[in-house]
């Protein structure tokens, strides 16, 4: 897949699999995957981090503890609207 098609592919994947995720389901998913997901990241201490597909900021707080700056970005409109309401 070429790089230009990647954002659309990711958006479609998340819309197909997670767009209607309930809070309880998201919490369970987070408990299962959080530690492993964070352990796979390269060192980001003191660096600027782009959190693509940030949703409601699942990793934002933890990333901000070590990174110099975190830019949280999402592509799913319904998630973006929920995030602004929560903020």
N, CA, C and O atoms as a GROMACS GRO file, in nm:
protein
  348
    1UNK      N    1   0.085  -0.118   0.000
    1UNK     CA    2   0.000   0.000   0.000
    1UNK      C    3   0.089   0.124   0.000
    1UNK      O    4   0.187   0.130   0.074
    2UNK      N    5   0.055   0.221  -0.082
    2UNK     CA    6   0.133   0.344  -0.085
    2UNK      C    7   0.099   0.431   0.036
    2UNK      O    8  -0.007   0.417   0.096
    3UNK      N    9   0.191   0.521   0.070
    3UNK     CA   10   0.176   0.606   0.187
    3UNK      C   11   0.053   0.696   0.175
    3UNK      O   12  -0.012   0.724   0.276
    4UNK      N   13   0.020   0.740   0.056
    4UNK     CA   14  -0.094   0.830   0.038
    4UNK      C   15  -0.225   0.764   0.076
    4UNK      O   16  -0.317   0.833   0.122
    5UNK      N   17  -0.238   0.634   0.060
    5UNK     CA   18  -0.361   0.565   0.094
    5UNK      C   19  -0.370   0.524   0.240
    5UNK      O   20  -0.476   0.480   0.285
    6UNK      N   21  -0.262   0.537   0.314
    6UNK     CA   22  -0.256   0.490   0.452
    6UNK      C   23  -0.357   0.558   0.545
    6UNK      O   24  -0.427   0.486   0.617
    7UNK      N   25  -0.370   0.691   0.548
    7UNK     CA   26  -0.468   0.752   0.639
    7UNK      C   27  -0.610   0.703   0.612
    7UNK      O   28  -0.685   0.679   0.707
    8UNK      N   29  -0.649   0.688   0.488
    8UNK     CA   30  -0.784   0.641   0.455
    8UNK      C   31  -0.802   0.496   0.499
    8UNK      O   32  -0.908   0.458   0.548
    9UNK      N   33  -0.698   0.414   0.479
    9UNK     CA   34  -0.702   0.274   0.522
    9UNK      C   35  -0.720   0.266   0.673
    9UNK      O   36  -0.802   0.188   0.722
   10UNK      N   37  -0.643   0.347   0.748
   10UNK     CA   38  -0.654   0.345   0.894
   10UNK      C   39  -0.791   0.393   0.940
   10UNK      O   40  -0.851   0.334   1.030
   11UNK      N   41  -0.840   0.498   0.879
   11UNK     CA   42  -0.972   0.549   0.914
   11UNK      C   43  -1.078   0.441   0.891
   11UNK      O   44  -1.164   0.419   0.977
   12UNK      N   45  -1.074   0.374   0.777
   12UNK     CA   46  -1.171   0.270   0.747
   12UNK      C   47  -1.161   0.154   0.845
   12UNK      O   48  -1.263   0.099   0.887
   13UNK      N   49  -1.039   0.116   0.882
   13UNK     CA   50  -1.019   0.009   0.979
   13UNK      C   51  -1.086   0.044   1.112
   13UNK      O   52  -1.160  -0.038   1.168
   14UNK      N   53  -1.060   0.164   1.163
   14UNK     CA   54  -1.116   0.204   1.292
   14UNK      C   55  -1.267   0.220   1.285
   14UNK      O   56  -1.337   0.187   1.380
   15UNK      N   57  -1.317   0.271   1.174
   15UNK     CA   58  -1.462   0.284   1.159
   15UNK      C   59  -1.529   0.146   1.157
   15UNK      O   60  -1.635   0.127   1.216
   16UNK      N   61  -1.466   0.050   1.091
   16UNK     CA   62  -1.523  -0.085   1.081
   16UNK      C   63  -1.517  -0.160   1.214
   16UNK      O   64  -1.608  -0.237   1.245
   17UNK      N   65  -1.411  -0.138   1.292
   17UNK     CA   66  -1.389  -0.220   1.411
   17UNK      C   67  -1.420  -0.153   1.545
   17UNK      O   68  -1.457  -0.221   1.640
   18UNK      N   69  -1.406  -0.021   1.553
   18UNK     CA   70  -1.413   0.043   1.684
   18UNK      C   71  -1.503   0.166   1.694
   18UNK      O   72  -1.513   0.223   1.802
   19UNK      N   73  -1.566   0.208   1.590
   19UNK     CA   74  -1.644   0.333   1.592
   19UNK      C   75  -1.759   0.328   1.694
   19UNK      O   76  -1.793   0.431   1.751
   20UNK      N   77  -1.817   0.211   1.716
   20UNK     CA   78  -1.931   0.199   1.807
   20UNK      C   79  -1.894   0.132   1.939
   20UNK      O   80  -1.981   0.077   2.007
   21UNK      N   81  -1.770   0.137   1.974
   21UNK     CA   82  -1.721   0.077   2.098
   21UNK      C   83  -1.784   0.146   2.219
   21UNK      O   84  -1.786   0.268   2.226
   22UNK      N   85  -1.834   0.067   2.313
   22UNK     CA   86  -1.890   0.125   2.435
   22UNK      C   87  -1.776   0.161   2.531
   22UNK      O   88  -1.663   0.117   2.512
   23UNK      N   89  -1.805   0.240   2.631
   23UNK     CA   90  -1.705   0.277   2.730
   23UNK      C   91  -1.651   0.152   2.801
   23UNK      O   92  -1.531   0.142   2.824
   24UNK      N   93  -1.738   0.060   2.834
   24UNK     CA   94  -1.697  -0.063   2.901
   24UNK      C   95  -1.605  -0.147   2.812
   24UNK      O   96  -1.504  -0.199   2.858
   25UNK      N   97  -1.641  -0.160   2.685
   25UNK     CA   98  -1.558  -0.236   2.592
   25UNK      C   99  -1.422  -0.170   2.572
   25UNK      O  100  -1.319  -0.238   2.565
   26UNK      N  101  -1.422  -0.038   2.563
   26UNK     CA  102  -1.296   0.035   2.546
   26UNK      C  103  -1.209   0.018   2.670
   26UNK      O  104  -1.087   0.004   2.658
   27UNK      N  105  -1.268   0.020   2.788
   27UNK     CA  106  -1.194   0.002   2.912
   27UNK      C  107  -1.131  -0.137   2.918
   27UNK      O  108  -1.015  -0.151   2.958
   28UNK      N  109  -1.207  -0.238   2.880
   28UNK     CA  110  -1.154  -0.375   2.878
   28UNK      C  111  -1.040  -0.388   2.778
   28UNK      O  112  -0.938  -0.451   2.808
   29UNK      N  113  -1.056  -0.330   2.661
   29UNK     CA  114  -0.952  -0.333   2.559
   29UNK      C  115  -0.826  -0.263   2.609
   29UNK      O  116  -0.715  -0.312   2.588
   30UNK      N  117  -0.845  -0.151   2.676
   30UNK     CA  118  -0.731  -0.076   2.729
   30UNK      C  119  -0.655  -0.159   2.832
   30UNK      O  120  -0.532  -0.163   2.828
   31UNK      N  121  -0.725  -0.225   2.923
   31UNK     CA  122  -0.661  -0.308   3.026
   31UNK      C  123  -0.578  -0.419   2.963
   31UNK      O  124  -0.471  -0.453   3.013
   32UNK      N  125  -0.628  -0.476   2.856
   32UNK     CA  126  -0.561  -0.586   2.788
   32UNK      C  127  -0.436  -0.541   2.712
   32UNK      O  128  -0.338  -0.615   2.705
   33UNK      N  129  -0.439  -0.421   2.656
   33UNK     CA  130  -0.336  -0.383   2.560
   33UNK      C  131  -0.243  -0.270   2.600
   33UNK      O  132  -0.136  -0.256   2.541
   34UNK      N  133  -0.278  -0.188   2.698
   34UNK     CA  134  -0.203  -0.066   2.729
   34UNK      C  135  -0.054  -0.090   2.754
   34UNK      O  136   0.030  -0.030   2.687
   35UNK      N  137  -0.020  -0.176   2.848
   35UNK     CA  138   0.119  -0.197   2.884
   35UNK      C  139   0.200  -0.248   2.765
   35UNK      O  140   0.312  -0.204   2.741
   36UNK      N  141   0.141  -0.342   2.692
   36UNK     CA  142   0.212  -0.396   2.576
   36UNK      C  143   0.232  -0.289   2.468
   36UNK      O  144   0.341  -0.277   2.412
   37UNK      N  145   0.128  -0.212   2.440
   37UNK     CA  146   0.138  -0.107   2.339
   37UNK      C  147   0.249  -0.008   2.374
   37UNK      O  148   0.330   0.027   2.289
   38UNK      N  149   0.251   0.038   2.499
   38UNK     CA  150   0.353   0.135   2.540
   38UNK      C  151   0.493   0.076   2.538
   38UNK      O  152   0.590   0.146   2.510
   39UNK      N  153   0.505  -0.054   2.567
   39UNK     CA  154   0.637  -0.118   2.568
   39UNK      C  155   0.698  -0.130   2.429
   39UNK      O  156   0.819  -0.145   2.415
   40UNK      N  157   0.615  -0.123   2.326
   40UNK     CA  158   0.662  -0.136   2.189
   40UNK      C  159   0.716  -0.006   2.130
   40UNK      O  160   0.777  -0.006   2.023
   41UNK      N  161   0.693   0.105   2.199
   41UNK     CA  162   0.738   0.235   2.148
   41UNK      C  163   0.888   0.254   2.166
   41UNK      O  164   0.946   0.208   2.264
   42UNK      N  165   0.951   0.321   2.070
   42UNK     CA  166   1.091   0.359   2.092
   42UNK      C  167   1.097   0.468   2.200
   42UNK      O  168   0.993   0.520   2.240
   43UNK      N  169   1.214   0.500   2.244
   43UNK     CA  170   1.229   0.605   2.345
   43UNK      C  171   1.172   0.737   2.293
   43UNK      O  172   1.205   0.780   2.182
   44UNK      N  173   1.088   0.800   2.372
   44UNK     CA  174   1.029   0.928   2.332
   44UNK      C  175   1.055   1.036   2.437
   44UNK      O  176   0.997   1.144   2.430
   45UNK      N  177   1.139   1.007   2.532
   45UNK     CA  178   1.170   1.103   2.638
   45UNK      C  179   1.231   1.230   2.579
   45UNK      O  180   1.330   1.224   2.506
   46UNK      N  181   1.170   1.344   2.612
   46UNK     CA  182   1.218   1.474   2.564
   46UNK      C  183   1.187   1.505   2.419
   46UNK      O  184   1.231   1.607   2.367
   47UNK      N  185   1.112   1.419   2.353
   47UNK     CA  186   1.082   1.438   2.211
   47UNK      C  187   0.937   1.485   2.191
   47UNK      O  188   0.855   1.475   2.282
   48UNK      N  189   0.908   1.534   2.071
   48UNK     CA  190   0.771   1.566   2.033
   48UNK      C  191   0.708   1.438   1.978
   48UNK      O  192   0.766   1.371   1.893
   49UNK      N  193   0.589   1.406   2.028
   49UNK     CA  194   0.520   1.283   1.989
   49UNK      C  195   0.389   1.318   1.918
   49UNK      O  196   0.313   1.402   1.966
   50UNK      N  197   0.365   1.255   1.805
   50UNK     CA  198   0.238   1.266   1.736
   50UNK      C  199   0.157   1.142   1.770
   50UNK      O  200   0.195   1.030   1.733
   51UNK      N  201   0.047   1.160   1.840
   51UNK     CA  202  -0.040   1.049   1.876
   51UNK      C  203  -0.153   1.045   1.773
   51UNK      O  204  -0.257   1.108   1.792
   52UNK      N  205  -0.132   0.971   1.665
   52UNK     CA  206  -0.228   0.962   1.556
   52UNK      C  207  -0.337   0.863   1.595
   52UNK      O  208  -0.307   0.753   1.642
   53UNK      N  209  -0.460   0.900   1.575
   53UNK     CA  210  -0.571   0.815   1.617
   53UNK      C  211  -0.587   0.822   1.768
   53UNK      O  212  -0.615   0.721   1.833
   54UNK      N  213  -0.570   0.941   1.823
   54UNK     CA  214  -0.567   0.960   1.968
   54UNK      C  215  -0.700   0.931   2.035
   54UNK      O  216  -0.704   0.902   2.155
   55UNK      N  217  -0.809   0.940   1.961
   55UNK     CA  218  -0.939   0.914   2.022
   55UNK      C  219  -0.964   1.010   2.137
   55UNK      O  220  -0.956   1.131   2.121
   56UNK      N  221  -0.995   0.955   2.253
   56UNK     CA  222  -1.021   1.038   2.371
   56UNK      C  223  -0.896   1.053   2.456
   56UNK      O  224  -0.904   1.088   2.574
   57UNK      N  225  -0.780   1.027   2.397
   57UNK     CA  226  -0.655   1.049   2.469
   57UNK      C  227  -0.609   0.932   2.553
   57UNK      O  228  -0.554   0.950   2.662
   58UNK      N  229  -0.631   0.814   2.503
   58UNK     CA  230  -0.596   0.692   2.577
   58UNK      C  231  -0.452   0.691   2.626
   58UNK      O  232  -0.426   0.650   2.739
   59UNK      N  233  -0.360   0.736   2.544
   59UNK     CA  234  -0.219   0.734   2.580
   59UNK      C  235  -0.163   0.873   2.608
   59UNK      O  236  -0.050   0.886   2.655
   60UNK      N  237  -0.238   0.976   2.581
   60UNK     CA  238  -0.188   1.113   2.587
   60UNK      C  239  -0.124   1.146   2.721
   60UNK      O  240  -0.013   1.199   2.725
   61UNK      N  241  -0.191   1.115   2.831
   61UNK     CA  242  -0.138   1.147   2.964
   61UNK      C  243  -0.005   1.078   2.992
   61UNK      O  244   0.088   1.141   3.043
   62UNK      N  245   0.004   0.951   2.958
   62UNK     CA  246   0.130   0.878   2.982
   62UNK      C  247   0.241   0.927   2.891
   62UNK      O  248   0.356   0.938   2.934
   63UNK      N  249   0.209   0.957   2.767
   63UNK     CA  250   0.310   1.009   2.675
   63UNK      C  251   0.362   1.144   2.724
   63UNK      O  252   0.481   1.173   2.714
   64UNK      N  253   0.271   1.226   2.776
   64UNK     CA  254   0.308   1.361   2.821
   64UNK      C  255   0.400   1.360   2.942
   64UNK      O  256   0.468   1.459   2.968
   65UNK      N  257   0.404   1.250   3.016
   65UNK     CA  258   0.492   1.241   3.132
   65UNK      C  259   0.639   1.244   3.093
   65UNK      O  260   0.723   1.291   3.170
   66UNK      N  261   0.672   1.193   2.973
   66UNK     CA  262   0.812   1.186   2.930
   66UNK      C  263   0.844   1.273   2.809
   66UNK      O  264   0.956   1.321   2.795
   67UNK      N  265   0.745   1.292   2.721
   67UNK     CA  266   0.769   1.367   2.598
   67UNK      C  267   0.774   1.517   2.628
   67UNK      O  268   0.715   1.564   2.725
   68UNK      N  269   0.844   1.591   2.542
   68UNK     CA  270   0.845   1.736   2.560
   68UNK      C  271   0.714   1.797   2.512
   68UNK      O  272   0.674   1.904   2.558
   69UNK      N  273   0.647   1.729   2.417
   69UNK     CA  274   0.522   1.778   2.360
   69UNK      C  275   0.446   1.660   2.300
   69UNK      O  276   0.507   1.572   2.240
   70UNK      N  277   0.314   1.659   2.315
   70UNK     CA  278   0.230   1.556   2.254
   70UNK      C  279   0.125   1.624   2.168
   70UNK      O  280   0.050   1.711   2.216
   71UNK      N  281   0.119   1.586   2.043
   71UNK     CA  282   0.018   1.635   1.950
   71UNK      C  283  -0.079   1.520   1.927
   71UNK      O  284  -0.042   1.419   1.867
   72UNK      N  285  -0.202   1.535   1.974
   72UNK     CA  286  -0.303   1.430   1.962
   72UNK      C  287  -0.392   1.460   1.841
   72UNK      O  288  -0.448   1.569   1.831
   73UNK      N  289  -0.404   1.364   1.751
   73UNK     CA  290  -0.477   1.381   1.627
   73UNK      C  291  -0.569   1.262   1.604
   73UNK      O  292  -0.531   1.148   1.631
   74UNK      N  293  -0.689   1.288   1.556
   74UNK     CA  294  -0.779   1.179   1.520
   74UNK      C  295  -0.842   1.210   1.385
   74UNK      O  296  -0.842   1.324   1.341
   75UNK      N  297  -0.897   1.106   1.320
   75UNK     CA  298  -0.955   1.123   1.187
   75UNK      C  299  -1.103   1.087   1.182
   75UNK      O  300  -1.167   1.108   1.079
   76UNK      N  301  -1.157   1.032   1.289
   76UNK     CA  302  -1.297   0.991   1.290
   76UNK      C  303  -1.379   1.102   1.354
   76UNK      O  304  -1.362   1.134   1.471
   77UNK      N  305  -1.469   1.160   1.275
   77UNK     CA  306  -1.543   1.280   1.317
   77UNK      C  307  -1.619   1.260   1.448
   77UNK      O  308  -1.618   1.349   1.534
   78UNK      N  309  -1.684   1.146   1.465
   78UNK     CA  310  -1.762   1.123   1.588
   78UNK      C  311  -1.671   1.119   1.711
   78UNK      O  312  -1.711   1.164   1.818
   79UNK      N  313  -1.551   1.066   1.696
   79UNK     CA  314  -1.456   1.062   1.807
   79UNK      C  315  -1.406   1.202   1.840
   79UNK      O  316  -1.392   1.239   1.956
   80UNK      N  317  -1.379   1.280   1.736
   80UNK     CA  318  -1.332   1.418   1.756
   80UNK      C  319  -1.437   1.498   1.832
   80UNK      O  320  -1.403   1.574   1.924
   81UNK      N  321  -1.563   1.483   1.795
   81UNK     CA  322  -1.671   1.556   1.864
   81UNK      C  323  -1.682   1.514   2.010
   81UNK      O  324  -1.700   1.600   2.096
   82UNK      N  325  -1.670   1.384   2.039
   82UNK     CA  326  -1.674   1.335   2.177
   82UNK      C  327  -1.557   1.391   2.257
   82UNK      O  328  -1.573   1.430   2.372
   83UNK      N  329  -1.439   1.394   2.196
   83UNK     CA  330  -1.319   1.444   2.264
   83UNK      C  331  -1.334   1.589   2.302
   83UNK      O  332  -1.300   1.627   2.414
   84UNK      N  333  -1.385   1.673   2.211
   84UNK     CA  334  -1.403   1.817   2.240
   84UNK      C  335  -1.501   1.838   2.352
   84UNK      O  336  -1.483   1.928   2.434
   85UNK      N  337  -1.612   1.750   2.358
   85UNK     CA  338  -1.711   1.759   2.465
   85UNK      C  339  -1.647   1.724   2.599
   85UNK      O  340  -1.675   1.788   2.700
   86UNK      N  341  -1.561   1.620   2.600
   86UNK     CA  342  -1.494   1.578   2.723
   86UNK      C  343  -1.396   1.681   2.773
   86UNK      O  344  -1.379   1.700   2.894
   87UNK      N  345  -1.331   1.749   2.679
   87UNK     CA  346  -1.232   1.850   2.718
   87UNK      C  347  -1.301   1.975   2.770
   87UNK      O  348  -1.233   2.071   2.808
   0.00000   0.00000   0.00000
